[in-house]
Amino acid sequence: MRTRFLAVVIVTLAGVVAAQSLSSRSIFASHSAAAPAPVSTAAPAEPYFAESEAASDVLELERNIGAAIVRGDAAYFDSVTSSDFVMVHGDGWTTGGKPALVDDKASFMKRIASHSYAAHDYDSVNVEMHGDVAITYGRYVGNIPSSGPGRAWFSVWYEKVYAKRAGRWLYLSHRTVNGAHYGLDRESVSHR
Amino acid sequence: MRIRHVVAFAVVTVLSGQLRISPGVVSGQRGGAAPPHASSSPSADAAEVLGLDQKIASAVVRGDTAFVDSVTPSDFVMVHGDGWTNGGKPLLTDTKESMLGRVTSKYYDVIDFDSVKVEMHGDVAITYGRYLAHVPGSAADRAWFAVWFERVYAKRDGRWIYLSHRTVHGPTFGSDRQSVSDK
């Protein structure tokens, strides 16, 4: 009887450990698994599973940067971006026009420090690895309350570039390739 | 008189330097299609990278597989079509091997860049702009096309290597160069 009880306990514990292991691996490898993706119809969020540890590291960094933006952690952003960081807002440049706005490192850090963003949630993110250079592409849904009704929520499709320097991945560049698409609430932009 | 010569030389030198880093001129194509709006880095690296897109394209057109091979890594990726910019699938994704196959077969007979600009990050460079291309043997109304792109280069062992191309708008097809030149 005692032996049977011990066997049940061992099997149960093994199952719990296995489940936790699978869960953490998924979270580590995919933005889609890490942050609940908004319900999407036009552009379904497809889970992406990183094919290497480096790819996982880059995706984790991207997720961490999004979280730092929302909590106003400019110091973290500073520590993981290059001094020549560039963020091109708006897809006007994709047809030869002007972008809506171009941030450098200093100007974007001010946005972070002032808690401009109340939400910055990634989905549909993929990564293209080239050794010490990584390119991510996907979408995020953002919320900037100060933008006012009708423009406070938005979705953006983007291409970002990272480089590994001195053993650490650094965020170099963001370019919006589609958007921003604005709406009244998260739901209204989650399929854009 | 001597001072005048020195001043004239200085002006010519400065102007030629500006032309070398001007995206439209370095690409050797019609830079008037989209007015430049981003300042280019005056560095030698920026000037070199600005010329690379057209240099590689010229090699593609003449079927110079060896050159294209020498400036691309084994993990090169070329994403055709802007479907990926809204979560859809691209028209086609070339690996280095499949892209080199197009070079060898002289798939393209025209690839002309314009409006190219560069964003420098030390040993990483991002170019963006447009090219017009022609694929012989295509249906008449799809023989010419315009593509807006973002490309990524990395400097390795002292040489700039072409890592990635992603179409950010297009291709937009037409029956002749003129029909796609404003797309």
Chai-1 contact restraints between the chains, C-beta under 6 A:
chainA,res_idxA,chainB,res_idxB,connection_type,confidence,min_distance_angstrom,max_distance_angstrom,comment,restraint_id
A,A43,B,N86,contact,1.0,0.0,6.0,A-B,restraint_1
A,A43,B,G87,contact,1.0,0.0,6.0,A-B,restraint_2
A,S82,B,H121,contact,1.0,0.0,6.0,A-B,restraint_3
A,D84,B,H121,contact,1.0,0.0,6.0,A-B,restraint_4
A,V86,B,E119,contact,1.0,0.0,6.0,A-B,restraint_5
A,T94,B,W148,contact,1.0,0.0,6.0,A-B,restraint_6
A,T94,B,V168,contact,1.0,0.0,6.0,A-B,restraint_7
A,T94,B,H169,contact,1.0,0.0,6.0,A-B,restraint_8
A,T95,B,H169,contact,1.0,0.0,6.0,A-B,restraint_9
A,G96,B,A34,contact,1.0,0.0,6.0,A-B,restraint_10
A,G96,B,S115,contact,1.0,0.0,6.0,A-B,restraint_11
A,K98,B,H37,contact,1.0,0.0,6.0,A-B,restraint_12
A,S124,B,G87,contact,1.0,0.0,6.0,A-B,restraint_13
A,E128,B,V77,contact,1.0,0.0,6.0,A-B,restraint_14
A,H130,B,D75,contact,1.0,0.0,6.0,A-B,restraint_15
A,H130,B,L163,contact,1.0,0.0,6.0,A-B,restraint_16
A,V133,B,V124,contact,1.0,0.0,6.0,A-B,restraint_17
A,V133,B,A154,contact,1.0,0.0,6.0,A-B,restraint_18
A,I135,B,S164,contact,1.0,0.0,6.0,A-B,restraint_19
A,W157,B,T85,contact,1.0,0.0,6.0,A-B,restraint_20
A,W157,B,N86,contact,1.0,0.0,6.0,A-B,restraint_21
A,E159,B,E150,contact,1.0,0.0,6.0,A-B,restraint_22
A,V161,B,V152,contact,1.0,0.0,6.0,A-B,restraint_23
A,A163,B,V124,contact,1.0,0.0,6.0,A-B,restraint_24
A,L172,B,H121,contact,1.0,0.0,6.0,A-B,restraint_25
A,S173,B,I126,contact,1.0,0.0,6.0,A-B,restraint_26
A,V177,B,T85,contact,1.0,0.0,6.0,A-B,restraint_27
A,V177,B,V168,contact,1.0,0.0,6.0,A-B,restraint_28
A,N178,B,T85,contact,1.0,0.0,6.0,A-B,restraint_29
A,N178,B,N86,contact,1.0,0.0,6.0,A-B,restraint_30
